């Protein structure tokens, strides 16, 4: 690993020396060269995107991703409804005040009459 670090450092120093020399002796040539490199990189990127975009598998994966997203959304909605069902009501119900009416408790009714 130490050799690799030294090698990267040496190459970086040489590249910076060459870039500085080119900037001092021929700045317009350096700008033209960087411009051409940028145009070539953009052209390669556009060609790559066009070729990758034309694959038929792309539309299948897009439809699969859409279906998976919809499935997650449905699952999230059902989970929310379950959590809403578990929530306590916002207002507490007051206990109804029931009283016992004194009366004929000892007398049992004849079940056959009903």
N, CA, C and O atoms as a GROMACS GRO file, in nm:
protein
  456
    1UNK      N    1   0.082  -0.119   0.000
    1UNK     CA    2   0.000   0.000   0.000
    1UNK      C    3   0.086   0.126   0.000
    1UNK      O    4   0.050   0.225  -0.063
    2UNK      N    5   0.200   0.123   0.069
    2UNK     CA    6   0.284   0.242   0.074
    2UNK      C    7   0.342   0.273  -0.064
    2UNK      O    8   0.357   0.390  -0.099
    3UNK      N    9   0.374   0.170  -0.140
    3UNK     CA   10   0.428   0.192  -0.275
    3UNK      C   11   0.322   0.255  -0.364
    3UNK      O   12   0.353   0.344  -0.443
    4UNK      N   13   0.199   0.210  -0.351
    4UNK     CA   14   0.090   0.265  -0.432
    4UNK      C   15   0.068   0.413  -0.398
    4UNK      O   16   0.048   0.494  -0.488
    5UNK      N   17   0.072   0.447  -0.271
    5UNK     CA   18   0.055   0.586  -0.230
    5UNK      C   19   0.167   0.674  -0.286
    5UNK      O   20   0.141   0.785  -0.333
    6UNK      N   21   0.290   0.625  -0.281
    6UNK     CA   22   0.402   0.701  -0.337
    6UNK      C   23   0.386   0.718  -0.488
    6UNK      O   24   0.412   0.825  -0.542
    7UNK      N   25   0.342   0.612  -0.554
    7UNK     CA   26   0.326   0.618  -0.700
    7UNK      C   27   0.218   0.719  -0.738
    7UNK      O   28   0.237   0.796  -0.832
    8UNK      N   29   0.108   0.720  -0.668
    8UNK     CA   30   0.001   0.816  -0.695
    8UNK      C   31   0.051   0.958  -0.668
    8UNK      O   32   0.020   1.049  -0.744
    9UNK      N   33   0.126   0.976  -0.563
    9UNK     CA   34   0.181   1.108  -0.531
    9UNK      C   35   0.276   1.158  -0.638
    9UNK      O   36   0.270   1.275  -0.677
   10UNK      N   37   0.365   1.071  -0.685
   10UNK     CA   38   0.461   1.110  -0.789
   10UNK      C   39   0.389   1.146  -0.918
   10UNK      O   40   0.422   1.246  -0.982
   11UNK      N   41   0.290   1.066  -0.958
   11UNK     CA   42   0.216   1.094  -1.081
   11UNK      C   43   0.140   1.226  -1.068
   11UNK      O   44   0.133   1.304  -1.164
   12UNK      N   45   0.083   1.253  -0.951
   12UNK     CA   46   0.010   1.378  -0.930
   12UNK      C   47   0.104   1.498  -0.939
   12UNK      O   48   0.068   1.599  -0.999
   13UNK      N   49   0.223   1.488  -0.881
   13UNK     CA   50   0.319   1.598  -0.887
   13UNK      C   51   0.363   1.623  -1.030
   13UNK      O   52   0.371   1.738  -1.073
   14UNK      N   53   0.392   1.517  -1.106
   14UNK     CA   54   0.433   1.532  -1.246
   14UNK      C   55   0.320   1.596  -1.328
   14UNK      O   56   0.346   1.681  -1.413
   15UNK      N   57   0.195   1.554  -1.303
   15UNK     CA   58   0.081   1.611  -1.375
   15UNK      C   59   0.065   1.759  -1.344
   15UNK      O   60   0.038   1.839  -1.434
   16UNK      N   61   0.082   1.797  -1.218
   16UNK     CA   62   0.071   1.938  -1.181
   16UNK      C   63   0.183   2.022  -1.244
   16UNK      O   64   0.160   2.136  -1.286
   17UNK      N   65   0.303   1.966  -1.250
   17UNK     CA   66   0.414   2.037  -1.315
   17UNK      C   67   0.385   2.056  -1.463
   17UNK      O   68   0.408   2.165  -1.517
   18UNK      N   69   0.334   1.953  -1.529
   18UNK     CA   70   0.301   1.964  -1.672
   18UNK      C   71   0.187   2.062  -1.695
   18UNK      O   72   0.191   2.138  -1.792
   19UNK      N   73   0.086   2.061  -1.610
   19UNK     CA   74  -0.026   2.154  -1.622
   19UNK      C   75   0.020   2.298  -1.602
   19UNK      O   76  -0.021   2.388  -1.676
   20UNK      N   77   0.105   2.319  -1.503
   20UNK     CA   78   0.159   2.454  -1.479
   20UNK      C   79   0.245   2.502  -1.595
   20UNK      O   80   0.236   2.618  -1.635
   21UNK      N   81   0.327   2.413  -1.648
   21UNK     CA   82   0.412   2.448  -1.762
   21UNK      C   83   0.328   2.483  -1.884
   21UNK      O   84   0.356   2.581  -1.953
   22UNK      N   85   0.224   2.404  -1.910
   22UNK     CA   86   0.136   2.431  -2.023
   22UNK      C   87   0.060   2.561  -2.002
   22UNK      O   88   0.035   2.635  -2.098
   23UNK      N   89   0.022   2.590  -1.880
   23UNK     CA   90  -0.051   2.713  -1.850
   23UNK      C   91   0.038   2.836  -1.869
   23UNK      O   92  -0.009   2.941  -1.913
   24UNK      N   93   0.164   2.823  -1.835
   24UNK     CA   94   0.257   2.936  -1.850
   24UNK      C   95   0.295   2.958  -1.996
   24UNK      O   96   0.293   3.071  -2.043
   25UNK      N   97   0.331   2.851  -2.068
   25UNK     CA   98   0.384   2.864  -2.205
   25UNK      C   99   0.275   2.875  -2.311
   25UNK      O  100   0.293   2.948  -2.408
   26UNK      N  101   0.161   2.805  -2.295
   26UNK     CA  102   0.057   2.806  -2.399
   26UNK      C  103  -0.081   2.800  -2.332
   26UNK      O  104  -0.145   2.695  -2.335
   27UNK      N  105  -0.128   2.910  -2.273
   27UNK     CA  106  -0.256   2.906  -2.202
   27UNK      C  107  -0.375   2.884  -2.295
   27UNK      O  108  -0.470   2.814  -2.257
   28UNK      N  109  -0.373   2.941  -2.415
   28UNK     CA  110  -0.484   2.923  -2.509
   28UNK      C  111  -0.493   2.777  -2.555
   28UNK      O  112  -0.603   2.724  -2.570
   29UNK      N  113  -0.380   2.714  -2.578
   29UNK     CA  114  -0.379   2.573  -2.617
   29UNK      C  115  -0.436   2.484  -2.506
   29UNK      O  116  -0.506   2.387  -2.534
   30UNK      N  117  -0.404   2.518  -2.381
   30UNK     CA  118  -0.457   2.441  -2.267
   30UNK      C  119  -0.608   2.454  -2.259
   30UNK      O  120  -0.679   2.356  -2.234
   31UNK      N  121  -0.658   2.576  -2.279
   31UNK     CA  122  -0.804   2.598  -2.275
   31UNK      C  123  -0.872   2.521  -2.388
   31UNK      O  124  -0.976   2.459  -2.366
   32UNK      N  125  -0.814   2.523  -2.508
   32UNK     CA  126  -0.871   2.448  -2.621
   32UNK      C  127  -0.872   2.298  -2.591
   32UNK      O  128  -0.970   2.229  -2.618
   33UNK      N  129  -0.763   2.250  -2.536
   33UNK     CA  130  -0.753   2.107  -2.506
   33UNK      C  131  -0.858   2.066  -2.402
   33UNK      O  132  -0.922   1.962  -2.417
   34UNK      N  133  -0.875   2.145  -2.296
   34UNK     CA  134  -0.976   2.114  -2.196
   34UNK      C  135  -1.117   2.121  -2.254
   34UNK      O  136  -1.203   2.041  -2.218
   35UNK      N  137  -1.141   2.215  -2.346
   35UNK     CA  138  -1.271   2.228  -2.411
   35UNK      C  139  -1.301   2.105  -2.496
   35UNK      O  140  -1.413   2.052  -2.492
   36UNK      N  141  -1.202   2.059  -2.573
   36UNK     CA  142  -1.221   1.940  -2.658
   36UNK      C  143  -1.245   1.816  -2.571
   36UNK      O  144  -1.331   1.733  -2.602
   37UNK      N  145  -1.171   1.803  -2.463
   37UNK     CA  146  -1.191   1.689  -2.373
   37UNK      C  147  -1.332   1.691  -2.314
   37UNK      O  148  -1.396   1.587  -2.302
   38UNK      N  149  -1.381   1.809  -2.278
   38UNK     CA  150  -1.517   1.822  -2.225
   38UNK      C  151  -1.622   1.784  -2.328
   38UNK      O  152  -1.718   1.714  -2.295
   39UNK      N  153  -1.605   1.829  -2.453
   39UNK     CA  154  -1.701   1.795  -2.559
   39UNK      C  155  -1.703   1.645  -2.584
   39UNK      O  156  -1.810   1.586  -2.598
   40UNK      N  157  -1.586   1.583  -2.589
   40UNK     CA  158  -1.578   1.438  -2.611
   40UNK      C  159  -1.645   1.363  -2.495
   40UNK      O  160  -1.716   1.265  -2.518
   41UNK      N  161  -1.623   1.408  -2.373
   41UNK     CA  162  -1.684   1.341  -2.257
   41UNK      C  163  -1.836   1.352  -2.262
   41UNK      O  164  -1.906   1.255  -2.233
   42UNK      N  165  -1.888   1.470  -2.298
   42UNK     CA  166  -2.033   1.488  -2.309
   42UNK      C  167  -2.090   1.401  -2.420
   42UNK      O  168  -2.197   1.342  -2.403
   43UNK      N  169  -2.020   1.393  -2.535
   43UNK     CA  170  -2.068   1.310  -2.647
   43UNK      C  171  -2.072   1.163  -2.607
   43UNK      O  172  -2.169   1.093  -2.638
   44UNK      N  173  -1.970   1.116  -2.538
   44UNK     CA  174  -1.968   0.976  -2.494
   44UNK      C  175  -2.083   0.950  -2.395
   44UNK      O  176  -2.147   0.845  -2.401
   45UNK      N  177  -2.108   1.044  -2.306
   45UNK     CA  178  -2.217   1.029  -2.209
   45UNK      C  179  -2.352   1.024  -2.279
   45UNK      O  180  -2.436   0.941  -2.244
   46UNK      N  181  -2.374   1.110  -2.377
   46UNK     CA  182  -2.502   1.112  -2.450
   46UNK      C  183  -2.522   0.982  -2.526
   46UNK      O  184  -2.631   0.925  -2.525
   47UNK      N  185  -2.417   0.934  -2.593
   47UNK     CA  186  -2.427   0.808  -2.667
   47UNK      C  187  -2.458   0.693  -2.571
   47UNK      O  188  -2.540   0.607  -2.601
   48UNK      N  189  -2.393   0.691  -2.458
   48UNK     CA  190  -2.418   0.587  -2.358
   48UNK      C  191  -2.562   0.590  -2.310
   48UNK      O  192  -2.626   0.485  -2.300
   49UNK      N  193  -2.615   0.708  -2.280
   49UNK     CA  194  -2.753   0.720  -2.233
   49UNK      C  195  -2.853   0.676  -2.339
   49UNK      O  196  -2.955   0.615  -2.307
   50UNK      N  197  -2.824   0.708  -2.465
   50UNK     CA  198  -2.916   0.669  -2.573
   50UNK      C  199  -2.916   0.517  -2.588
   50UNK      O  200  -3.022   0.456  -2.604
   51UNK      N  201  -2.799   0.456  -2.584
   51UNK     CA  202  -2.792   0.311  -2.601
   51UNK      C  203  -2.854   0.238  -2.482
   51UNK      O  204  -2.921   0.136  -2.500
   52UNK      N  205  -2.833   0.286  -2.363
   52UNK     CA  206  -2.890   0.222  -2.245
   52UNK      C  207  -3.041   0.243  -2.242
   52UNK      O  208  -3.114   0.154  -2.199
   53UNK      N  209  -3.088   0.357  -2.286
   53UNK     CA  210  -3.230   0.388  -2.283
   53UNK      C  211  -3.312   0.307  -2.383
   53UNK      O  212  -3.433   0.294  -2.364
   54UNK      N  213  -3.252   0.253  -2.486
   54UNK     CA  214  -3.325   0.178  -2.589
   54UNK      C  215  -3.345   0.031  -2.556
   54UNK      O  216  -3.410  -0.040  -2.632
   55UNK      N  217  -3.292  -0.016  -2.446
   55UNK     CA  218  -3.310  -0.157  -2.411
   55UNK      C  219  -3.456  -0.182  -2.376
   55UNK      O  220  -3.517  -0.101  -2.305
   56UNK      N  221  -3.515  -0.293  -2.424
   56UNK     CA  222  -3.654  -0.322  -2.390
   56UNK      C  223  -3.672  -0.356  -2.242
   56UNK      O  224  -3.782  -0.339  -2.188
   57UNK      N  225  -3.568  -0.403  -2.176
   57UNK     CA  226  -3.577  -0.438  -2.035
   57UNK      C  227  -3.601  -0.313  -1.950
   57UNK      O  228  -3.652  -0.321  -1.839
   58UNK      N  229  -3.562  -0.200  -2.004
   58UNK     CA  230  -3.576  -0.075  -1.929
   58UNK      C  231  -3.722  -0.046  -1.897
   58UNK      O  232  -3.755  -0.007  -1.784
   59UNK      N  233  -3.810  -0.064  -1.996
   59UNK     CA  234  -3.952  -0.036  -1.971
   59UNK      C  235  -4.010  -0.136  -1.872
   59UNK      O  236  -4.096  -0.102  -1.790
   60UNK      N  237  -3.963  -0.261  -1.879
   60UNK     CA  238  -4.011  -0.362  -1.784
   60UNK      C  239  -3.968  -0.327  -1.642
   60UNK      O  240  -4.046  -0.337  -1.547
   61UNK      N  241  -3.843  -0.285  -1.628
   61UNK     CA  242  -3.797  -0.250  -1.494
   61UNK      C  243  -3.868  -0.125  -1.443
   61UNK      O  244  -3.892  -0.112  -1.324
   62UNK      N  245  -3.901  -0.034  -1.534
   62UNK     CA  246  -3.973   0.087  -1.494
   62UNK      C  247  -4.114   0.051  -1.445
   62UNK      O  248  -4.160   0.103  -1.344
   63UNK      N  249  -4.180  -0.040  -1.518
   63UNK     CA  250  -4.315  -0.080  -1.476
   63UNK      C  251  -4.309  -0.159  -1.344
   63UNK      O  252  -4.398  -0.146  -1.260
   64UNK      N  253  -4.205  -0.240  -1.327
   64UNK     CA  254  -4.188  -0.313  -1.201
   64UNK      C  255  -4.167  -0.215  -1.085
   64UNK      O  256  -4.225  -0.232  -0.978
   65UNK      N  257  -4.084  -0.114  -1.108
   65UNK     CA  258  -4.059  -0.016  -1.003
   65UNK      C  259  -4.187   0.060  -0.968
   65UNK      O  260  -4.213   0.088  -0.851
   66UNK      N  261  -4.268   0.092  -1.069
   66UNK     CA  262  -4.394   0.162  -1.045
   66UNK      C  263  -4.489   0.074  -0.962
   66UNK      O  264  -4.554   0.122  -0.869
   67UNK      N  265  -4.496  -0.056  -0.997
   67UNK     CA  266  -4.583  -0.147  -0.923
   67UNK      C  267  -4.535  -0.164  -0.779
   67UNK      O  268  -4.616  -0.170  -0.686
   68UNK      N  269  -4.404  -0.173  -0.761
   68UNK     CA  270  -4.350  -0.187  -0.625
   68UNK      C  271  -4.380  -0.062  -0.542
   68UNK      O  272  -4.411  -0.072  -0.424
   69UNK      N  273  -4.370   0.054  -0.604
   69UNK     CA  274  -4.399   0.179  -0.534
   69UNK      C  275  -4.546   0.184  -0.493
   69UNK      O  276  -4.579   0.226  -0.382
   70UNK      N  277  -4.635   0.141  -0.584
   70UNK     CA  278  -4.778   0.139  -0.553
   70UNK      C  279  -4.808   0.041  -0.440
   70UNK      O  280  -4.890   0.069  -0.352
   71UNK      N  281  -4.740  -0.074  -0.442
   71UNK     CA  282  -4.760  -0.173  -0.338
   71UNK      C  283  -4.717  -0.118  -0.202
   71UNK      O  284  -4.784  -0.140  -0.101
   72UNK      N  285  -4.604  -0.048  -0.199
   72UNK     CA  286  -4.559   0.012  -0.074
   72UNK      C  287  -4.658   0.116  -0.024
   72UNK      O  288  -4.682   0.126   0.096
   73UNK      N  289  -4.714   0.193  -0.117
   73UNK     CA  290  -4.810   0.296  -0.078
   73UNK      C  291  -4.935   0.232  -0.019
   73UNK      O  292  -4.988   0.281   0.081
   74UNK      N  293  -4.983   0.123  -0.080
   74UNK     CA  294  -5.101   0.054  -0.027
   74UNK      C  295  -5.073  -0.002   0.112
   74UNK      O  296  -5.157   0.007   0.201
   75UNK      N  297  -4.954  -0.059   0.128
   75UNK     CA  298  -4.918  -0.117   0.257
   75UNK      C  299  -4.912  -0.008   0.363
   75UNK      O  300  -4.955  -0.030   0.477
   76UNK      N  301  -4.860   0.108   0.328
   76UNK     CA  302  -4.850   0.218   0.423
   76UNK      C  303  -4.988   0.267   0.463
   76UNK      O  304  -5.010   0.300   0.580
   77UNK      N  305  -5.082   0.273   0.369
   77UNK     CA  306  -5.217   0.318   0.400
   77UNK      C  307  -5.284   0.221   0.495
   77UNK      O  308  -5.351   0.264   0.589
   78UNK      N  309  -5.268   0.090   0.472
   78UNK     CA  310  -5.331  -0.008   0.560
   78UNK      C  311  -5.270  -0.003   0.699
   78UNK      O  312  -5.340  -0.022   0.798
   79UNK      N  313  -5.141   0.022   0.708
   79UNK     CA  314  -5.079   0.033   0.838
   79UNK      C  315  -5.129   0.155   0.913
   79UNK      O  316  -5.145   0.152   1.035
   80UNK      N  317  -5.154   0.263   0.841
   80UNK     CA  318  -5.205   0.382   0.906
   80UNK      C  319  -5.345   0.358   0.960
   80UNK      O  320  -5.378   0.404   1.070
   81UNK      N  321  -5.427   0.285   0.885
   81UNK     CA  322  -5.562   0.260   0.934
   81UNK      C  323  -5.558   0.173   1.059
   81UNK      O  324  -5.635   0.194   1.152
   82UNK      N  325  -5.467   0.075   1.062
   82UNK     CA  326  -5.456  -0.008   1.182
   82UNK      C  327  -5.410   0.075   1.301
   82UNK      O  328  -5.460   0.057   1.412
   83UNK      N  329  -5.316   0.164   1.278
   83UNK     CA  330  -5.268   0.246   1.389
   83UNK      C  331  -5.375   0.344   1.433
   83UNK      O  332  -5.384   0.378   1.551
   84UNK      N  333  -5.457   0.391   1.340
   84UNK     CA  334  -5.565   0.481   1.377
   84UNK      C  335  -5.669   0.408   1.460
   84UNK      O  336  -5.730   0.466   1.550
   85UNK      N  337  -5.691   0.280   1.428
   85UNK     CA  338  -5.788   0.202   1.504
   85UNK      C  339  -5.739   0.181   1.647
   85UNK      O  340  -5.820   0.173   1.740
   86UNK      N  341  -5.609   0.172   1.666
   86UNK     CA  342  -5.553   0.146   1.798
   86UNK      C  343  -5.548   0.272   1.885
   86UNK      O  344  -5.536   0.263   2.007
   87UNK      N  345  -5.558   0.388   1.824
   87UNK     CA  346  -5.549   0.512   1.899
   87UNK      C  347  -5.666   0.526   1.995
   87UNK      O  348  -5.777   0.479   1.968
   88UNK      N  349  -5.639   0.590   2.105
   88UNK     CA  350  -5.745   0.617   2.202
   88UNK      C  351  -5.831   0.731   2.148
   88UNK      O  352  -5.781   0.817   2.075
   89UNK      N  353  -5.956   0.733   2.182
   89UNK     CA  354  -6.040   0.844   2.136
   89UNK      C  355  -5.991   0.976   2.195
   89UNK      O  356  -5.934   0.980   2.304
   90UNK      N  357  -6.014   1.082   2.120
   90UNK     CA  358  -5.965   1.212   2.162
   90UNK      C  359  -6.035   1.262   2.288
   90UNK      O  360  -5.970   1.317   2.378
   91UNK      N  361  -6.166   1.245   2.296
   91UNK     CA  362  -6.236   1.290   2.416
   91UNK      C  363  -6.278   1.168   2.496
   91UNK      O  364  -6.321   1.067   2.440
   92UNK      N  365  -6.266   1.179   2.624
   92UNK     CA  366  -6.304   1.068   2.710
   92UNK      C  367  -6.454   1.071   2.732
   92UNK      O  368  -6.514   1.177   2.749
   93UNK      N  369  -6.512   0.955   2.732
   93UNK     CA  370  -6.655   0.946   2.759
   93UNK      C  371  -6.677   0.951   2.910
   93UNK      O  372  -6.604   0.889   2.987
   94UNK      N  373  -6.776   1.024   2.948
   94UNK     CA  374  -6.806   1.030   3.091
   94UNK      C  375  -6.887   0.907   3.130
   94UNK      O  376  -6.969   0.858   3.052
   95UNK      N  377  -6.863   0.860   3.248
   95UNK     CA  378  -6.934   0.742   3.296
   95UNK      C  379  -7.081   0.779   3.319
   95UNK      O  380  -7.111   0.883   3.377
   96UNK      N  381  -7.170   0.693   3.273
   96UNK     CA  382  -7.312   0.721   3.294
   96UNK      C  383  -7.346   0.698   3.441
   96UNK      O  384  -7.298   0.602   3.502
   97UNK      N  385  -7.425   0.784   3.495
   97UNK     CA  386  -7.460   0.775   3.637
   97UNK      C  387  -7.588   0.692   3.650
   97UNK      O  388  -7.699   0.742   3.631
   98UNK      N  389  -7.569   0.567   3.684
   98UNK     CA  390  -7.682   0.477   3.700
   98UNK      C  391  -7.710   0.458   3.849
   98UNK      O  392  -7.620   0.451   3.932
   99UNK      N  393  -7.835   0.450   3.878
   99UNK     CA  394  -7.874   0.425   4.017
   99UNK      C  395  -7.957   0.298   4.023
   99UNK      O  396  -8.025   0.263   3.927
  100UNK      N  397  -7.950   0.232   4.135
  100UNK     CA  398  -8.027   0.110   4.156
  100UNK      C  399  -8.160   0.149   4.219
  100UNK      O  400  -8.166   0.219   4.320
  101UNK      N  401  -8.266   0.101   4.157
  101UNK     CA  402  -8.400   0.130   4.209
  101UNK      C  403  -8.438   0.019   4.305
  101UNK      O  404  -8.437  -0.099   4.270
  102UNK      N  405  -8.470   0.057   4.423
  102UNK     CA  406  -8.510  -0.041   4.522
  102UNK      C  407  -8.649  -0.092   4.487
  102UNK      O  408  -8.738  -0.014   4.452
  103UNK      N  409  -8.666  -0.221   4.497
  103UNK     CA  410  -8.797  -0.276   4.465
  103UNK      C  411  -8.807  -0.421   4.506
  103UNK      O  412  -8.746  -0.463   4.605
  104UNK      N  413  -8.883  -0.497   4.431
  104UNK     CA  414  -8.910  -0.637   4.463
  104UNK      C  415  -8.800  -0.724   4.404
  104UNK      O  416  -8.818  -0.782   4.296
  105UNK      N  417  -8.690  -0.732   4.470
  105UNK     CA  418  -8.578  -0.810   4.418
  105UNK      C  419  -8.592  -0.958   4.453
  105UNK      O  420  -8.545  -1.043   4.377
  106UNK      N  421  -8.653  -0.989   4.561
  106UNK     CA  422  -8.660  -1.127   4.606
  106UNK      C  423  -8.759  -1.210   4.527
  106UNK      O  424  -8.747  -1.332   4.524
  107UNK      N  425  -8.854  -1.149   4.465
  107UNK     CA  426  -8.958  -1.222   4.394
  107UNK      C  427  -8.904  -1.264   4.258
  107UNK      O  428  -8.868  -1.180   4.175
  108UNK      N  429  -8.898  -1.397   4.234
  108UNK     CA  430  -8.850  -1.446   4.106
  108UNK      C  431  -8.965  -1.459   4.010
  108UNK      O  432  -9.075  -1.499   4.048
  109UNK      N  433  -8.941  -1.425   3.887
  109UNK     CA  434  -9.046  -1.434   3.786
  109UNK      C  435  -9.055  -1.576   3.734
  109UNK      O  436  -8.955  -1.648   3.729
  110UNK      N  437  -9.172  -1.615   3.696
  110UNK     CA  438  -9.194  -1.747   3.640
  110UNK      C  439  -9.149  -1.744   3.495
  110UNK      O  440  -9.202  -1.667   3.415
  111UNK      N  441  -9.056  -1.825   3.462
  111UNK     CA  442  -9.000  -1.824   3.327
  111UNK      C  443  -9.098  -1.880   3.224
  111UNK      O  444  -9.086  -1.849   3.106
  112UNK      N  445  -9.190  -1.959   3.265
  112UNK     CA  446  -9.286  -2.019   3.171
  112UNK      C  447  -9.384  -1.917   3.117
  112UNK      O  448  -9.441  -1.938   3.010
  113UNK      N  449  -9.403  -1.809   3.185
  113UNK     CA  450  -9.498  -1.707   3.140
  113UNK      C  451  -9.442  -1.632   3.019
  113UNK      O  452  -9.516  -1.597   2.928
  114UNK      N  453  -9.319  -1.610   3.018
  114UNK     CA  454  -9.260  -1.535   2.908
  114UNK      C  455  -9.265  -1.617   2.786
  114UNK      O  456  -9.220  -1.574   2.680
   0.00000   0.00000   0.00000
